[in-house]
Amino acid sequence: MRVGVPKEIKVHEYRVGLTPASVREYVAAGHEVLVQSEAGAGIGAADDDYRAAGARVVATAAEIYAAADMIVKVKEPQPAEWVQLREGQILFTYLHLASDPDQTRGLVASGCSAIAYETVTDDHGGLPLLVPMSEVAGRLSIEAAAMALRRHSGGRGLLLGGVPGVPPARVVVIGGGTVGVHAARVALGLGAETTVLDRSLPRLRQLDDIFGGRARTRYSDTEAVEQELRAADVVIGAVLVPGARAPRIVTRRMLSIMKPGAVIVDVAIDQGGCFETSRPTTHADPTYVVDGIIHYCVANMPGAVPLTSSHALNHATLPFGLRLAAKGMAALDDDPHLRAGLNVHRGRIVHPAVAASLGMTEGPRPLAA
């Protein structure tokens, strides 16, 4: 198969779909790989590194989209990209369609087969291609909150870990999944007083074991959320419903009970956000203020650390990508977990959660082209 890797064009997105090490694996398996010039610049991978790995480096993204049987990316295609996709072409990347009707319509119109990293599953009911970036985003969320809390950023002027004689900040993490665990781990490591809310009692028990009682855990009902918001200096939104729009946990009314200058970091923003007042921001302009509360809602947080993120992502995606390259869409016949990643196929939405979130019609879910 001919596999194409365009340079990412989302604002301040420096990750790359395939690292040189991954290109070597594709080439060793007998595939041709086309990489756009400077696609790996954000991770310090020069064009010559890709050539040494066996790739053919081309000048433009248009050449990639015109020639490749499968496009491997990191972020969802932007409008200038989705119009270059074509019928029968495979797109393998993060999509997050549940909050993006325009992109969904663009993919449907293209006729391509779009497989989303975030809905590929595993034998344990997990989301193996989402986990690495959730780990990165969870850890970055606390770094972002710490910066936003500084007075010159509009925050309360509070040090997360405090100092002897001065209490630390109070961090509330809504959602006890991968993002929540990694956010809580970093917050605790910095000395913040940390609480994790979740609606699964078994998960809360696991969190107690993971943190050895250092983090407080609470069942996430409305009363608990409101009580924690009143005391919080930082709130991390880490709620996920696979493939679907994130539920709105914190309403605008609830902002009025928070401390002025407190910080919200909405890691669920790719799926629409779990705060009513969330809207996507960029690394170039990451925060805004609503009712005195600082909102950090960058939609591609791991793009800030592309060297770490690209390698972590490639380690997870490579086995699935190689299966697709070897068999094309027929790989979905043999692999129900890869099949779960199929969101759009030949002009139809085929993922039920995406269709339900967008109020669009779900077409029949094919096994292969």
N, C-alpha and C positions, 0 to 999 in steps of 0.2 A: 504494500500500500504506500501511497505518497502522503506523507504527513507534513502539515504546515504549521509553523510557529510564527505568528505575526507579533510585532512589538505592541505592547499594551499602550493604549492611548487615553485611558481614564486619567483624570487629574491626579498628579503625583502618585501614579501607580508604577512601581519600579520592579515588580516581580516579573518572572518569565515562565511561560508554559512548560518548556523543557530546558533543563540545565544541560551543559555539555555531557555530563555523565549519563543522563537519560538518553540523549541523542545516541551515544555509543551503543546503548542497549537496543534501541530501535534498529540501528544500522546492522548490528550483529545478528539481529533476527531477520534480516533480509529486506528491510523497508528503506525507502528513500525519504530523507528528511530535508525540508526546505525551511530555512530560518531567515527572517527579515534582518537586514543589517542593523546592528546596534540593539537587537532585541534583548540581549543579555547585559547591556551596559550597566543597568541598575544593580547587578550582582557582581560586577567586575569581570564578566565573561566577554572577551573580545570576539570579534568575528573569526579571527584565526583560531580561537579555542574551539569554536563550532566546526570550522573546517577540519581541524585536527581530529575531531570526534566523528567525522564522516559526513557532516551536513553540507548541503549546497546553500551558500549565502546569496540571497537575492536583495535587490535594492528596495522594493516597495511591498506594501501589504497587498496591493492589487494583484501582484504576481502570485502571492501565497494563495489568496482566495480563488484565483482563476485556475490554479494547477492542482491544489491539494484535494485528496479524497477525504481527509479528516483534518480538521482544525483543532489544535490543542492550545488553549489559552488559560488565563487565570480568571480575569473578571468578565462579567457579562458583556456581550458585544454592544458597542455604542451605535447610534443611528448610522454613522458612516460605514460601520462594519456589517450590520445585519443586512443591509441592502446588497452586499457583495456575496452573501451566502446563496447557495443554489440547491435545487432539488437533488436529492440523493447524497448530498454532502453530509458528513457527520461533524457535529460541533460538540466538543468535549471541554467543559469549563464550568465555573460557577455561573448560575443564571439568576436565582432568586426572583422568579417570575411572579410570585404571589402578590407582590407589591408594585409590579411594573407592567401594566397592561399594554403600554406602547411597545416595549420590547417583545412582549408575547405576540402581539399582532404582527410585528416585523418578522419574527421567526416563523409564524404560521404562514405568512405570505411567501416566505423564501422557499418553502417546501423542504427544508433541511430536516435532519434528525438531530435534535438537540438533547444531549445527555448531560444532566446537571450533577456536578460533584456532590452537591449538598443533599441529594436524595438517594444516592447509591447507598446500599445497606450492607450488613455483614451477618454472619451466623448468630451473632449475639444480640441482634436487634439494634445495633449501633449504626452510626453514620461515619464510616472510616475515612472518607475524603473530606469531611467537615472538621473532624477532630483536630488535625494539626493546626488549622487556622483558628479554631476556637481556643486552643491552648495559647496561641500567640496573642489573640485579641483579649483573652481574659487577663493575661499578664500586663498587656499594654494599657488596659482600661484603668488600672491603678496608677500607672505612670501618668496617664493623661489627666486623671483626677487630681493628682498631686500638683501638677502644673497649674491646672485651672483654679485650684484653691488659693494660689498665691494672690496677694493683694493687687499686684500690678495687672493680673489677669481678670480682676473683678471679683475674685473669691474672698473668702472670709479671712484670709491671711493666716491660715492654720497649717502647721506641720503635721503630716499624717501620723507620725509616731510620737509626737510630743517630745518633751524633755523632762528630766527629773523635776518634779514639782508642778508640772503643767500637763494636764490630761491629753491623751492622744485624740485624734479625730475618730468619729464613729462612722464606720463604713457599713452600709447595708447592701447585700447582694440579693437580688430577686431572681431566683432560679438556681438550682443546685446541680446543673449539668456540668459539662466540661468547662465552659466559660466561667461559670460560677465558682467551681473548685479552684481554678487557676487564679481568678481574681482574689478569692479569699486567701489563698496561699500567699500571694504577694503582699496583700494588705496586712496579714498577720506577721509576715516577715519584717515589715517596716514598723511594726509595733502598734498598728491601728486596732481599735476595738471593733470587732467584726461580727456581723450577724448574717446568716444565710437563711432565706425563706424559700420554701418549696411546698408543693401540694402533695408530694408523695411521702408517706410515712416511712416506707422502706428506704427511700433515698435519704431522708433525714437521719435515720439510724446509721446508714453508711457514712454520712458526713460526720457524725459524732465519732465514729471509729477513725475516719481519715485524719481528723484534726485533734483527736484525743481530748476533746472538751475545750480546746482553746478558742474555738469559734462557737458562738451561740447559734442554735438552730431553732426555727419557729415554723409552724404550719402557716402557709400563706393564705389566710382569709383576709377580708377587707379590714377588719379591726386591727389585725396584726400589722398589715401594711401601713395603716394610718399611724399607729403608735410608733412604728419604726421611722416613718418619714419625719415625724415631729423631732426626733432625737438625732437624725442623720446629718452628717456633714457631707457625705458622699453616698450616692445611690447608683448602683450598677444594675442596669437592666440586662438580664441574661436568660431570657425566656425564649424557648424554641418549640414550635410545633412543626415537625418535618414537612417541608413542601408548602406549608400554609402560611398565611399572614400571622404575624405575632399577635397574641391577645393584648389588648390595652389594659395594663394593670394599674397604672397611675393616671388619674384624670387631671384635667387642668385645675379643677376645684381643689384637689389635694395639694397643689403647689402652695396654696395660701397657708397651709399649716407647717410648711418647711421653714428653716432658718434662712433669712436673706443671705445670699452669697453661697449657699450650698450648691453642690455640683451633681448633675445627673450625667451619667455616661450610658448611652443606649447602644449596647453591642448588638441588639436585635434590629438595628435600623435597616439592614439589608432585607429583612423580611417585613418591613413596614414600621418597626419600632414598637416598644411596649409601653411608651408614655404617650399620652394623647397629644402632647405639645411637641413631639419629636418631628424633625424633618431632616433629610440627609444633608450633611455638610462635607467639606473636603479638607485635606491636610493644609491647603492654602488658607482656609478660613474656617477653622474647626468648631468654633463656639458661637453661641448667641444666647441672649437672655430673654426669658419669659417670666414675668411676675417676680423678678428679683432672683430667679434661679438660673444658674449657668447650665446650658445644655451643650454637651459634646456628643455629636452624632455623625462622626466620620464613617462613611459607608465602606471604606476599604482600609480599616485600621492596620492590618498586617502588611500593607504596602509600604509602611514607614520603615520596616525592617526587612527589606527584600532578600537579603542574603540568607538570613535565618529562614524566612517564610518560604522562599522558592525551593530550597533544599528539603525542608520538612514536607511541603506539599508534593514535590516530585517523588519522595520516598513512598507516599501513600498512593498516588495516582498511577505510577508506572505499571504495576501489574495489570490494572484494568485497561490502561491505554494499549498495552501490548496485545491483550486479548482482542480488543477492537481492531487493531491494525492487522492481526492475523486472520480474523474471520469476518470483519465488517459487522453489519447489523445482525448477522447470524450468531454472533457471540452472545446475543441476548437470549437466544433459544436455550443455551446451555447454562446460563448464569442468571438466576432470578435476582441476585443483588445488583448486578449491572442493569438488568431490566427495570429495576425500581428507579434507576436514574433517568430513564427516558421521560422527558417532559413534553416534547413536541415532536411529531413525526409526520412528515409529508402533508402538511397543511392542517393537522389536527392537534389539539391539546389532548394528551393521553395520560396525564397524571391527575388523578381525581382531586387531590388537595389543591393543586394549582387551579384547576377548573372551578372548584367550589369557591376559592378565595376571590377569584376574579369575576365570578358570576357568568362565566363563559361555558359554552357547551363542550363537554368532554367527548371526544371521539373514541372509537374502538381502540383498544390497546393491543397493537400488533406485537408479535414476537420478533419478527424480522422483516426486512424489506423483501 
